Amino acid sequence: MSTAKLFYSLKEAENRTADLYSLISLNSSLKYPELSPLFESLEEDEKLHAKQIDMMHQIFAETEDSFVSDPDADRLIDDFLHFIEDFKKYFLQNFEKMNTGDILSLALGIENNLVEKHRQFFVQATDPGIKKLFENLTFGDRGHIQKLQDFELK
């Protein structure tokens, strides 16, 4: 996979996650209005992650980092994109039967998956700048997990 394609795919994964959170926020606004602001916040954070990936692409363009040539990178991103699409379909098909706990569990699954993917890229990266950006993405995802867990406890 080319460098440009890899970073485009990473950015796409973050944007699709943001779109899913927007969909959850919109659909929840009438049935579970307390969830809507939480998912709006998560959506904005995912959009910020996409911007961070743009920055990463600029940094990477100046390095010789080799994690892009790893065939697992393609698979990891493709798996996550399919994962998000499956969650979106599941949400749309089952929203009427879901309660707030179900929705929060869905989001926790997404964020745990993101933490794992970002961690794997962090381990594979050798460039310190790219490692730092993946570390920041992981930190943000862990913050999302905490937000979701705190909301669940309310």
Residue frames as qw, qx, qy, qz and C-alpha x, y, z in Angstrom:
[[0.000, 0.892, 0.452, 0.000, 0.00, 0.00, 0.00],
 [0.384, 0.533, -0.047, 0.752, 1.35, 3.41, -0.85],
 [0.240, -0.158, -0.480, 0.829, 2.00, 5.94, 1.87],
 [0.280, -0.058, -0.101, -0.953, -0.71, 8.24, 0.55],
 [0.628, -0.234, -0.600, -0.437, -3.25, 5.40, 0.44],
 [0.508, -0.223, -0.723, 0.411, -2.38, 4.25, 3.96],
 [0.085, -0.179, -0.376, 0.905, -2.91, 7.68, 5.45],
 [0.428, -0.102, -0.331, -0.835, -6.02, 8.26, 3.37],
 [0.630, -0.252, -0.714, -0.174, -7.42, 4.97, 4.74],
 [0.372, -0.224, -0.630, 0.644, -6.49, 5.86, 8.32],
 [0.141, 0.071, 0.096, -0.983, -8.21, 9.23, 7.92],
 [0.529, -0.154, -0.546, -0.631, -11.23, 7.51, 6.36],
 [0.520, -0.275, -0.787, 0.187, -11.51, 5.20, 9.37],
 [0.154, -0.254, -0.460, 0.837, -11.61, 8.19, 11.73],
 [0.297, 0.044, -0.182, -0.936, -14.12, 10.03, 9.54],
 [0.551, -0.215, -0.706, -0.390, -16.39, 6.98, 9.32],
 [0.393, -0.318, -0.723, 0.470, -16.27, 6.67, 13.09],
 [0.043, 0.192, 0.189, -0.962, -17.21, 10.37, 13.34],
 [0.433, -0.069, -0.473, -0.765, -20.09, 9.77, 10.90],
 [0.518, -0.292, -0.803, -0.022, -21.32, 6.84, 12.97],
 [0.247, -0.325, -0.568, 0.715, -21.23, 8.93, 16.14],
 [0.210, 0.085, -0.104, -0.968, -23.13, 11.67, 14.33],
 [0.515, -0.179, -0.676, -0.495, -25.74, 9.12, 13.28],
 [0.451, -0.339, -0.762, 0.316, -26.04, 7.84, 16.85],
 [0.082, -0.225, -0.316, 0.918, -26.34, 11.40, 18.16],
 [0.346, -0.003, -0.321, -0.882, -29.03, 12.28, 15.66],
 [0.568, -0.233, -0.727, -0.309, -31.05, 9.09, 16.17],
 [0.443, -0.302, -0.704, 0.466, -30.73, 9.30, 19.94],
 [0.032, 0.166, -0.125, 0.978, -31.72, 12.95, 20.21],
 [0.564, -0.313, -0.191, -0.740, -35.44, 12.21, 20.61],
 [0.844, -0.246, -0.464, -0.107, -35.43, 8.81, 22.27],
 [0.750, -0.430, -0.215, 0.454, -32.42, 9.35, 24.55],
 [0.209, 0.935, 0.013, 0.285, -31.70, 13.10, 24.50],
 [0.526, -0.792, 0.295, 0.092, -29.05, 12.76, 27.20],
 [0.817, -0.061, 0.421, 0.390, -26.90, 10.70, 24.82],
 [0.533, 0.790, 0.206, 0.223, -26.88, 13.19, 21.98],
 [0.031, -0.957, 0.283, -0.060, -24.32, 15.65, 23.45],
 [0.681, -0.454, 0.552, 0.160, -22.00, 12.78, 24.39],
 [0.750, 0.263, 0.517, 0.317, -21.95, 11.45, 20.85],
 [0.327, 0.932, 0.049, 0.147, -21.63, 14.95, 19.38],
 [0.327, -0.840, 0.428, 0.060, -18.51, 15.34, 21.51],
 [0.735, -0.171, 0.613, 0.236, -17.14, 11.98, 20.36],
 [0.646, 0.657, 0.334, 0.199, -17.87, 12.92, 16.76],
 [0.116, 0.976, -0.172, 0.069, -15.87, 16.13, 17.08],
 [0.528, -0.623, 0.563, 0.130, -12.98, 14.25, 18.66],
 [0.779, 0.157, 0.556, 0.244, -12.92, 11.74, 15.79],
 [0.472, 0.854, 0.128, 0.178, -12.82, 14.61, 13.31],
 [0.196, -0.899, 0.392, 0.007, -9.84, 15.97, 15.24],
 [0.733, -0.265, 0.597, 0.191, -8.19, 12.55, 14.99],
 [0.713, 0.558, 0.357, 0.231, -8.64, 12.71, 11.21],
 [0.182, 0.963, -0.147, 0.135, -6.85, 16.07, 11.20],
 [0.513, -0.672, 0.528, 0.085, -4.05, 14.58, 13.30],
 [0.811, 0.112, 0.524, 0.237, -3.67, 11.87, 10.68],
 [0.495, 0.841, 0.090, 0.199, -3.31, 14.57, 8.02],
 [0.177, -0.897, 0.401, -0.052, -0.48, 15.98, 10.12],
 [0.750, -0.308, 0.573, 0.122, 1.01, 12.51, 10.43],
 [0.775, 0.508, 0.313, 0.209, 0.96, 12.16, 6.66],
 [0.245, 0.938, -0.172, 0.175, 2.94, 15.39, 6.33],
 [0.445, -0.704, 0.553, -0.025, 5.49, 14.18, 8.88],
 [0.843, -0.017, 0.529, 0.100, 5.71, 10.76, 7.29],
 [0.663, 0.739, 0.070, 0.093, 6.37, 12.20, 3.87],
 [0.127, 0.872, -0.435, 0.184, 9.71, 13.35, 5.27],
 [0.542, -0.501, 0.660, -0.141, 10.74, 10.03, 6.87],
 [0.425, 0.320, -0.807, -0.257, 11.81, 6.57, 5.81],
 [0.546, -0.159, 0.654, -0.498, 9.54, 4.77, 8.28],
 [0.201, 0.162, -0.892, -0.370, 8.78, 1.23, 7.10],
 [0.339, 0.195, 0.811, -0.435, 5.55, 0.33, 8.85],
 [0.560, 0.466, -0.019, -0.685, 3.62, 1.37, 5.73],
 [0.452, 0.374, -0.734, -0.341, 5.05, -1.52, 3.78],
 [0.215, -0.059, 0.920, -0.324, 3.74, -4.00, 6.35],
 [0.305, -0.216, -0.742, -0.557, 0.91, -5.99, 4.70],
 [0.253, -0.469, -0.781, 0.326, -0.82, -6.14, 8.09],
 [0.016, 0.296, 0.148, -0.943, -1.34, -2.36, 7.92],
 [0.348, -0.037, -0.540, -0.766, -3.70, -2.81, 4.96],
 [0.449, -0.309, -0.833, -0.090, -5.57, -5.59, 6.72],
 [0.219, -0.349, -0.597, 0.689, -5.87, -3.68, 10.01],
 [0.178, 0.233, -0.010, -0.956, -7.41, -0.67, 8.33],
 [0.437, -0.068, -0.657, -0.610, -9.69, -2.69, 6.06],
 [0.378, -0.315, -0.851, 0.185, -10.85, -4.77, 9.03],
 [0.064, -0.364, -0.457, 0.809, -11.68, -1.63, 10.97],
 [0.292, 0.129, -0.278, -0.906, -13.58, -0.07, 8.06],
 [0.487, -0.192, -0.776, -0.352, -15.68, -3.24, 7.76],
 [0.306, -0.306, -0.744, 0.510, -16.10, -3.27, 11.54],
 [0.103, 0.267, 0.195, -0.938, -17.50, 0.29, 11.48],
 [0.431, 0.022, -0.498, -0.752, -19.85, -0.49, 8.58],
 [0.456, -0.242, -0.856, -0.027, -21.12, -3.61, 10.39],
 [0.159, -0.341, -0.600, 0.706, -21.73, -1.56, 13.55],
 [0.237, 0.168, -0.099, -0.952, -23.56, 1.09, 11.52],
 [0.494, -0.110, -0.688, -0.519, -25.84, -1.53, 9.95],
 [0.397, -0.293, -0.821, 0.287, -26.43, -3.16, 13.31],
 [0.028, -0.271, -0.382, 0.883, -27.27, 0.19, 14.89],
 [0.359, 0.095, -0.278, -0.886, -29.70, 1.16, 12.14],
 [0.534, -0.145, -0.763, -0.335, -31.43, -2.22, 12.20],
 [0.539, -0.353, -0.723, 0.251, -31.69, -2.43, 15.98],
 [0.079, 0.264, -0.247, 0.929, -31.93, 1.13, 17.26],
 [0.552, -0.414, -0.196, -0.697, -35.60, 0.92, 18.14],
 [0.870, -0.328, -0.367, -0.034, -34.90, -2.06, 20.44],
 [0.598, 0.184, -0.417, 0.659, -31.75, -0.59, 21.98],
 [0.421, -0.871, -0.237, 0.086, -31.50, 1.09, 25.34],
 [0.033, 0.946, -0.311, 0.081, -28.81, 3.54, 26.44],
 [0.641, -0.496, 0.579, 0.087, -26.65, 0.70, 27.81],
 [0.816, 0.316, 0.437, 0.209, -26.74, -1.05, 24.44],
 [0.420, 0.884, 0.013, 0.206, -25.69, 2.11, 22.64],
 [0.259, -0.860, 0.437, -0.057, -22.90, 2.81, 25.10],
 [0.787, -0.223, 0.559, 0.137, -21.68, -0.79, 24.78],
 [0.727, 0.598, 0.257, 0.219, -21.61, -0.40, 21.01],
 [0.185, 0.939, -0.202, 0.208, -19.49, 2.74, 21.31],
 [0.549, -0.660, 0.513, 0.000, -17.19, 1.08, 23.85],
 [0.865, 0.117, 0.445, 0.199, -16.60, -1.74, 21.37],
 [0.540, 0.794, 0.061, 0.272, -15.66, 0.77, 18.70],
 [0.103, -0.916, 0.339, -0.186, -13.29, 2.66, 20.98],
 [0.740, -0.428, 0.514, 0.070, -11.64, -0.51, 22.28],
 [0.824, 0.380, 0.324, 0.267, -11.10, -1.58, 18.68],
 [0.314, 0.906, -0.090, 0.268, -9.57, 1.82, 17.86],
 [0.445, -0.782, 0.434, -0.045, -7.24, 1.60, 20.86],
 [0.842, -0.118, 0.493, 0.188, -6.01, -1.78, 19.64],
 [0.686, 0.621, 0.218, 0.310, -5.49, -0.61, 16.05],
 [0.087, 0.945, -0.205, 0.239, -3.69, 2.57, 17.09],
 [0.633, -0.620, 0.462, 0.024, -1.55, 0.58, 19.53],
 [0.867, 0.140, 0.396, 0.266, -0.56, -1.83, 16.76],
 [0.501, 0.785, 0.051, 0.361, 0.46, 1.04, 14.50],
 [0.289, -0.901, 0.295, -0.135, 2.34, 2.65, 17.40],
 [0.791, -0.363, 0.467, 0.159, 4.35, -0.55, 17.87],
 [0.785, 0.380, 0.350, 0.341, 5.12, -0.81, 14.14],
 [0.264, 0.940, -0.019, 0.214, 6.18, 2.82, 13.66],
 [0.765, -0.123, -0.142, 0.617, 9.84, 3.67, 14.04],
 [0.197, 0.516, 0.033, 0.833, 9.70, 7.42, 13.43],
 [0.200, -0.247, -0.632, 0.707, 9.37, 9.23, 16.80],
 [0.267, 0.095, -0.012, -0.959, 6.94, 11.83, 15.40],
 [0.596, -0.094, -0.593, -0.533, 4.62, 9.18, 14.00],
 [0.454, -0.194, -0.814, 0.305, 4.87, 7.16, 17.22],
 [0.012, -0.167, -0.430, 0.887, 3.86, 10.27, 19.17],
 [0.456, 0.021, -0.231, -0.859, 0.83, 10.87, 16.97],
 [0.633, -0.160, -0.721, -0.234, -0.35, 7.25, 17.34],
 [0.326, -0.173, -0.708, 0.603, 0.24, 7.59, 21.07],
 [0.198, 0.100, 0.175, -0.959, -1.96, 10.72, 21.05],
 [0.582, -0.069, -0.496, -0.641, -4.69, 8.92, 19.09],
 [0.560, -0.183, -0.797, 0.135, -4.60, 6.05, 21.58],
 [0.132, -0.145, -0.525, 0.828, -4.75, 8.52, 24.47],
 [0.384, 0.026, -0.096, -0.918, -7.80, 10.18, 22.89],
 [0.638, -0.123, -0.659, -0.379, -9.53, 6.84, 22.39],
 [0.432, -0.190, -0.764, 0.440, -8.87, 5.91, 26.01],
 [0.103, 0.098, 0.283, -0.949, -10.41, 9.25, 26.96],
 [0.557, -0.064, -0.400, -0.725, -13.49, 8.29, 24.95],
 [0.584, -0.174, -0.792, 0.035, -13.69, 4.98, 26.79],
 [0.212, -0.175, -0.605, 0.747, -13.55, 6.85, 30.09],
 [0.317, 0.028, -0.027, -0.948, -16.28, 9.29, 28.95],
 [0.634, -0.108, -0.587, -0.492, -18.51, 6.40, 27.93],
 [0.528, -0.192, -0.773, 0.294, -17.90, 4.51, 31.16],
 [0.044, -0.117, -0.426, 0.896, -18.51, 7.64, 33.26],
 [0.462, -0.039, -0.224, -0.857, -21.75, 8.30, 31.40],
 [0.623, -0.138, -0.742, -0.207, -22.81, 4.71, 31.95],
 [0.380, -0.177, -0.719, 0.555, -22.34, 5.13, 35.71],
 [0.172, -0.117, 0.109, -0.972, -24.61, 8.20, 35.90]]
